[in-house]
């Protein structure tokens, strides 16, 4: 049975160790969402790779994610098909393709699969970016820093 896309964490418990990015413990900690503080790779399963390999993998994962993003619209379009004629045979066949109830139609199931694969690729991209130190939350941190700088007083303007 496949894992639903709504349940994140298909990479939970796996670390990414970028060998030449910074210390192994820091790289693994960044990929796990925290700092390990140990200096060695955490125990358990994971991936160890050079920075160049990780960047190449990130580029590939972003390309895959983009392809799945493009497929999502095509898959959705297929679920909108209607019967060519309002007669039992066409209606029954169309139901086999686009039924959103149970059992799901083939095109609805396909759309669910594309959404799930997009979510997997998206999570892989995020985890690789974290391991490489390319963290989107840095923009949020910069915004907070600017807001807090005005509250601290002093400085050049204060």
Buried (B, 14 or more C-beta within 10 A) or exposed (E): EEEEBEEEEBBEEBBBBBBEBBBBBBBBBBBBEEEBEBEEBBEEEBBBBEBEBBBEBBEBBBEBBEEBEEBBEEBBEBBEEEBEEEEEEEEEEBBEBBBEEEEBBBBBBBBBBBBBBBBBBBBBBBBBBBBBBBBEEEEEEEEEEEEEEEEEEEEEEE
